[in-house]
Amino acid sequence: MKNRGLFAILFLSWAALSGCGDNNDRLKQNAQITSEEAAKKSVEADNANLKLRSSEMEADLARRQRFVDAIVGTYEGKSVTSKDSFGTRIVLTSSLPAYVPPNRVRTLGEIENDLSSLFMSAEANIWDYDHTILGGCIFEKIRPNMQTGEINLISEKCQKSYHLKIVDIDLAAAPTTSSVKSFPARVLDGSVSQILQIEGTAQSIYGAETFEVKLSRK
C-alpha cells in the first residue's frame, strides 16, 4: 500500500510538472506570436507612412514642375528706356524634363533630389534697331517665386539684371475679389498651362536707370 501511495504521489508530481512545462511553452509561444504580430504591424505602419509621405512629396514636386513647365519657352519684345528702346529675347529652360507620374513608390531621397534640382536657366540677348547684337548673358539656377510669379535674373557675370513677373493677359478672366485664386495659384493648380507674357524691369550695372521690359511668348 505504501508503494502504491508513493507511486501515486510521484505520478501526480510528474503530471503537475509536465503541465507546468506545457503552460510555459504555450506562454512563450503566445509571447512570440504577439511580438511577431506587433513587429509586422509596425512595419506595415512604417510602410504606410512612407507611402503617404512619398505621395505628398510627389504631389509637391508635380506642382512645382507644372509651374516651371508653364513658364519655360522663348519670349521676345522690347526693353524701353527714357531715351531709346532695344529688342530683347529671353529663353527660359528647365533643369528637369516635364513631370511624368512614376509607376512606383519612389524613395524620399529620390524625390528630394528632384525637388532640390528643379530650377530654370535663362539666356538673355538685346539688340538695337538695326538688329546689331548689343549684349547677352546666361543666368543659372533660377527659382521663380511660386506665390508672386516673380522671376529674378541676377548674375555677377552679367551687365544687366532682370526683375520680371508672369502676366495674365486675359484681363477679363483676371481675379476680381480676394476669394478668387491669384494668377500664380492658377498656374500651380494647372488651370493655366502656359504663360504667354512676362514683364518687369531691367537695370544695367553701369547706371541706376531702369528699363521697362515687356516680352511675349514666341
Contacts in CASP RR format, 6 or more apart in sequence:
PFRMAT RR
TARGET T0000
AUTHOR 0000-0000-0000
METHOD contacts of the structure
MODEL  1
MKNRGLFAILFLSWAALSGCGDNNDRLKQNAQITSEEAAKKSVEADNANL
KLRSSEMEADLARRQRFVDAIVGTYEGKSVTSKDSFGTRIVLTSSLPAYV
PPNRVRTLGEIENDLSSLFMSAEANIWDYDHTILGGCIFEKIRPNMQTGE
INLISEKCQKSYHLKIVDIDLAAAPTTSSVKSFPARVLDGSVSQILQIEG
TAQSIYGAETFEVKLSRK
50 105 0 8 1.000
50 108 0 8 1.000
51 105 0 8 1.000
53 108 0 8 1.000
54 105 0 8 1.000
54 106 0 8 1.000
54 107 0 8 1.000
54 108 0 8 1.000
54 111 0 8 1.000
55 105 0 8 1.000
57 108 0 8 1.000
57 111 0 8 1.000
57 112 0 8 1.000
57 115 0 8 1.000
58 101 0 8 1.000
58 102 0 8 1.000
58 106 0 8 1.000
58 111 0 8 1.000
60 115 0 8 1.000
61 99 0 8 1.000
61 111 0 8 1.000
61 114 0 8 1.000
61 115 0 8 1.000
61 118 0 8 1.000
62 99 0 8 1.000
62 101 0 8 1.000
63 146 0 8 1.000
63 188 0 8 1.000
63 189 0 8 1.000
64 115 0 8 1.000
64 118 0 8 1.000
64 146 0 8 1.000
65 94 0 8 1.000
65 96 0 8 1.000
65 98 0 8 1.000
65 99 0 8 1.000
65 118 0 8 1.000
66 99 0 8 1.000
66 187 0 8 1.000
66 188 0 8 1.000
66 190 0 8 1.000
67 144 0 8 1.000
67 146 0 8 1.000
67 184 0 8 1.000
67 187 0 8 1.000
67 188 0 8 1.000
68 94 0 8 1.000
68 96 0 8 1.000
68 118 0 8 1.000
68 119 0 8 1.000
68 120 0 8 1.000
68 144 0 8 1.000
69 94 0 8 1.000
69 98 0 8 1.000
69 99 0 8 1.000
70 187 0 8 1.000
70 190 0 8 1.000
70 192 0 8 1.000
70 193 0 8 1.000
70 194 0 8 1.000
70 195 0 8 1.000
71 92 0 8 1.000
71 120 0 8 1.000
71 144 0 8 1.000
71 151 0 8 1.000
71 166 0 8 1.000
71 195 0 8 1.000
71 198 0 8 1.000
72 92 0 8 1.000
72 93 0 8 1.000
72 94 0 8 1.000
72 120 0 8 1.000
73 91 0 8 1.000
73 92 0 8 1.000
73 93 0 8 1.000
73 217 0 8 1.000
73 218 0 8 1.000
74 89 0 8 1.000
74 90 0 8 1.000
74 91 0 8 1.000
74 92 0 8 1.000
74 217 0 8 1.000
74 218 0 8 1.000
75 89 0 8 1.000
75 90 0 8 1.000
75 91 0 8 1.000
75 92 0 8 1.000
75 197 0 8 1.000
75 198 0 8 1.000
75 215 0 8 1.000
75 216 0 8 1.000
75 217 0 8 1.000
75 218 0 8 1.000
76 87 0 8 1.000
76 88 0 8 1.000
76 89 0 8 1.000
76 90 0 8 1.000
76 215 0 8 1.000
76 216 0 8 1.000
76 218 0 8 1.000
77 87 0 8 1.000
77 88 0 8 1.000
77 89 0 8 1.000
77 213 0 8 1.000
77 214 0 8 1.000
77 215 0 8 1.000
77 216 0 8 1.000
78 85 0 8 1.000
78 86 0 8 1.000
78 87 0 8 1.000
78 88 0 8 1.000
78 213 0 8 1.000
78 214 0 8 1.000
79 85 0 8 1.000
79 86 0 8 1.000
79 87 0 8 1.000
79 88 0 8 1.000
79 126 0 8 1.000
79 202 0 8 1.000
79 211 0 8 1.000
79 212 0 8 1.000
79 213 0 8 1.000
80 86 0 8 1.000
80 211 0 8 1.000
80 212 0 8 1.000
80 213 0 8 1.000
80 214 0 8 1.000
81 209 0 8 1.000
81 211 0 8 1.000
81 212 0 8 1.000
82 209 0 8 1.000
84 128 0 8 1.000
85 129 0 8 1.000
86 126 0 8 1.000
86 127 0 8 1.000
86 128 0 8 1.000
86 134 0 8 1.000
86 211 0 8 1.000
87 126 0 8 1.000
87 127 0 8 1.000
87 128 0 8 1.000
88 124 0 8 1.000
88 125 0 8 1.000
88 126 0 8 1.000
88 202 0 8 1.000
88 213 0 8 1.000
88 215 0 8 1.000
89 124 0 8 1.000
89 125 0 8 1.000
89 126 0 8 1.000
89 215 0 8 1.000
90 122 0 8 1.000
90 123 0 8 1.000
90 124 0 8 1.000
90 125 0 8 1.000
90 153 0 8 1.000
90 162 0 8 1.000
90 164 0 8 1.000
90 198 0 8 1.000
90 215 0 8 1.000
91 122 0 8 1.000
91 123 0 8 1.000
92 120 0 8 1.000
92 121 0 8 1.000
92 122 0 8 1.000
92 142 0 8 1.000
92 151 0 8 1.000
93 120 0 8 1.000
93 121 0 8 1.000
93 122 0 8 1.000
94 118 0 8 1.000
94 119 0 8 1.000
94 120 0 8 1.000
95 117 0 8 1.000
95 118 0 8 1.000
95 119 0 8 1.000
95 120 0 8 1.000
95 121 0 8 1.000
95 141 0 8 1.000
96 114 0 8 1.000
96 117 0 8 1.000
96 118 0 8 1.000
118 143 0 8 1.000
119 140 0 8 1.000
119 141 0 8 1.000
119 142 0 8 1.000
119 143 0 8 1.000
120 142 0 8 1.000
120 143 0 8 1.000
120 144 0 8 1.000
120 151 0 8 1.000
121 138 0 8 1.000
121 139 0 8 1.000
121 140 0 8 1.000
121 141 0 8 1.000
121 142 0 8 1.000
122 138 0 8 1.000
122 139 0 8 1.000
122 142 0 8 1.000
122 153 0 8 1.000
123 136 0 8 1.000
123 137 0 8 1.000
123 138 0 8 1.000
123 139 0 8 1.000
124 136 0 8 1.000
124 137 0 8 1.000
124 139 0 8 1.000
124 153 0 8 1.000
124 158 0 8 1.000
124 160 0 8 1.000
124 162 0 8 1.000
125 133 0 8 1.000
125 135 0 8 1.000
125 136 0 8 1.000
126 133 0 8 1.000
126 134 0 8 1.000
126 135 0 8 1.000
126 136 0 8 1.000
126 160 0 8 1.000
127 133 0 8 1.000
127 134 0 8 1.000
127 135 0 8 1.000
128 134 0 8 1.000
135 159 0 8 1.000
136 158 0 8 1.000
137 155 0 8 1.000
137 157 0 8 1.000
137 158 0 8 1.000
137 159 0 8 1.000
137 160 0 8 1.000
138 155 0 8 1.000
138 157 0 8 1.000
138 158 0 8 1.000
139 153 0 8 1.000
139 154 0 8 1.000
139 155 0 8 1.000
139 158 0 8 1.000
140 155 0 8 1.000
142 151 0 8 1.000
142 152 0 8 1.000
142 153 0 8 1.000
144 150 0 8 1.000
144 151 0 8 1.000
144 166 0 8 1.000
145 151 0 8 1.000
145 184 0 8 1.000
146 184 0 8 1.000
146 188 0 8 1.000
147 184 0 8 1.000
148 165 0 8 1.000
148 184 0 8 1.000
149 165 0 8 1.000
149 166 0 8 1.000
149 183 0 8 1.000
149 184 0 8 1.000
149 187 0 8 1.000
150 163 0 8 1.000
150 164 0 8 1.000
150 165 0 8 1.000
151 162 0 8 1.000
151 164 0 8 1.000
151 165 0 8 1.000
151 166 0 8 1.000
151 198 0 8 1.000
152 161 0 8 1.000
152 162 0 8 1.000
152 163 0 8 1.000
152 164 0 8 1.000
153 161 0 8 1.000
153 162 0 8 1.000
153 163 0 8 1.000
153 164 0 8 1.000
154 161 0 8 1.000
154 162 0 8 1.000
155 161 0 8 1.000
158 205 0 8 1.000
159 204 0 8 1.000
159 205 0 8 1.000
159 206 0 8 1.000
160 202 0 8 1.000
160 203 0 8 1.000
160 204 0 8 1.000
160 205 0 8 1.000
160 211 0 8 1.000
161 202 0 8 1.000
161 203 0 8 1.000
161 205 0 8 1.000
162 200 0 8 1.000
162 201 0 8 1.000
162 202 0 8 1.000
162 213 0 8 1.000
163 200 0 8 1.000
163 201 0 8 1.000
163 202 0 8 1.000
163 203 0 8 1.000
164 198 0 8 1.000
164 199 0 8 1.000
164 200 0 8 1.000
164 213 0 8 1.000
164 215 0 8 1.000
165 198 0 8 1.000
165 199 0 8 1.000
165 200 0 8 1.000
166 183 0 8 1.000
166 184 0 8 1.000
166 187 0 8 1.000
166 195 0 8 1.000
166 197 0 8 1.000
166 198 0 8 1.000
167 183 0 8 1.000
167 195 0 8 1.000
167 196 0 8 1.000
167 197 0 8 1.000
167 198 0 8 1.000
167 199 0 8 1.000
168 174 0 8 1.000
168 183 0 8 1.000
168 192 0 8 1.000
169 196 0 8 1.000
169 197 0 8 1.000
174 183 0 8 1.000
175 181 0 8 1.000
175 182 0 8 1.000
175 183 0 8 1.000
181 189 0 8 1.000
181 191 0 8 1.000
183 192 0 8 1.000
186 192 0 8 1.000
187 195 0 8 1.000
194 217 0 8 1.000
195 217 0 8 1.000
196 216 0 8 1.000
196 217 0 8 1.000
197 214 0 8 1.000
197 215 0 8 1.000
197 216 0 8 1.000
197 217 0 8 1.000
198 213 0 8 1.000
198 215 0 8 1.000
199 212 0 8 1.000
199 213 0 8 1.000
199 214 0 8 1.000
199 215 0 8 1.000
200 212 0 8 1.000
200 213 0 8 1.000
200 214 0 8 1.000
201 210 0 8 1.000
201 211 0 8 1.000
201 212 0 8 1.000
201 213 0 8 1.000
202 210 0 8 1.000
202 211 0 8 1.000
202 213 0 8 1.000
203 209 0 8 1.000
203 210 0 8 1.000
203 211 0 8 1.000
204 211 0 8 1.000
END
